[in-house]
Amino acid sequence: MTDSQPIIDADLAQFMQRGISLNIGSSGPDLRPSVARALGCVVSDDRRTVRMLVSATQSASVIEHVRSTQRLAAVFSEPPTHRTYQLKGSDAHVQRATDADLAVVRRYRHAFVRELEQMGYPPKLIYGFLHCPDTDIVAIAFTPTAGFSQTPGPKAGQALGAKP
């Protein structure tokens, strides 16, 4: 997109902050990849900055890679429909989670459990793999510089904002 328009439009910002599957990835200087599940997402009001909320313990490799390369990719996927988007940035940095971030994580956990429960997954199982103490949660903030539709089908891989 242009400097005047963020890559993320209002509909995508809303989608990203729902109870959907959230994953992040990075790579080290040696290009060895790392991946982790995120526990929430906060899109800034101007839609130019994204904060991915993660367990520092469970995301240790990604955090190490972000600290050394500042690269981050984030994937947002709706399990029942496979509607999926990917954002990439090269200025990622780790921040402390705020009280507002922790509230986002609590809402996200409940929303994601409801999403997967409709597909037959037991809530206890989902809460189990989303669990971590609040003191372990950190934010990884980045400015998306590229975005892509990754929904299976003819538009998979199409840049966000591109005309078909």
N, C-alpha and C positions, 0 to 999 in steps of 0.2 A: 504494500500500500504506500501511499505518499506520506510525506512528513506530516501533513495535516490530518490524516486519517489513521487511527490505530488499526492493526491487523484484526483485532477482535471487535466484532460488531455487538450490539446490545443483546441479540438473541444468543450468540455464542457465549457471551459473558454469563448470561443466566444459565445456560446449559452446563457450563464448566463448574458452577457453584451448586449444582444439584447433587443428589445421592447417586452418582454414577461411579464407574470404575476409574480410579486415578492412579497413574503410574508415571514415574520419572526415570530418566536415564542420563548418564554422562559417560565420559571416557577420560582416562588419564593421558598424560603426555605420550605414553606408549600406545595409545588408542585402544587399550583394553577396556571393554565396556563394563558398566555397572548399571543395575536397575533396582528399583524399590517401589513399593506401594506407597501412595500418599494418603493422608488422612483428612484432607480438606484443601480447598482452594479459595483464595481471595483475589478478586480482580479489582484493581483500583477504579475509582469513579471515572477517571478519564480513559480507562481500558488500555492503558499503555504499560502497566506493570502487573505482574502476576506473582502471587506468593503461594507456593506449594507447602503445605504443612505436613511434616513427616516425623517419624520416630528417629531420633538421632542414632539410637542403637541399631535399629533395623536398616537404616539407610547409611551406615558408616562408610561404605565404599563409594557411594554416590557423593556424599559430603566431601570425602577426601579428594575425589576427582574434581568437584566443583571448585574447591579451594585452590587446586593447582592449575585448572584450565579455564574456569568460569563458564564452561559449556554446560547447557542443560536442555534436555528435550522433555516435554510433558505430553502425556497421552490421556485423552478424556474419552471414555467409551461407555455407551449405554448398553448394558448387557442384553436386555430383551430384543433390541433392534440392531445391535452392532453399529449404530451410528457412532462414528469415531472421528476425532480431530487430533492433530499433533501440532504442537508449537515448539519452536526452537529459539534459543537465545544464547548470546556469548558474553553476557555480563553478569552471570548468576553469582550470588553471594549469600552466605548463611547469616541469618539473623535470629535473635531471640524471639520466641513466640510471646505474643502479648495476651492479656486476658481476653481480648476480643477474638484472637486466633483460637484460643482454647474453647471458647463458646462455639466457634465455627466447627471445630473438630467434633464436639458433642453432637451438634445438629447433623453433621455429615454422617457420623456413625449410625444414628437412628434412621436417616433417610436411605442410606445404602442397605441397611438391614431390611427395610421395607421393600426396597427395589428387588433384592434377591429372594426375599421370602415369597414374593409373588411367583417366582420361578421354582419354588419348592425347596429352597435351601433353609435349613433350620436356623433361626435367629442366633441361638447359642454358638453355633459354628462361626457365623459371620462376626459376631461380637468378639469371639476368641481371636481371630486373626487380625482384628483391628485394634486390639487392646495394647495399650502401653501407658505408663504413668504420665500425667500432665508434665511433670518435670523433665521428661525425655523428649518432648515435642519442640521442634525448631521450625523455622520458616526458611525456605530457599526462595529468594526473590529474583526475578529476572524480567528483562524487557524482551517480549517476543519480537524477533526480527524476521521470522519466517513461520508460516502456518500452512497446514495442508489438510484437506479432507482425506480421511483414511477409511471411510465407510466402504465396505466391499461393494464393488460395482463399477460402472463406467467412469465415475468421477473420482475414484480412488487415486490419490496422489496429486490431485489438482490443487494448485496454490489457492489459499483463501483470498477472496476478492477477485480472482481471475474470472474472466468471461469464458463460458464453455465453448 
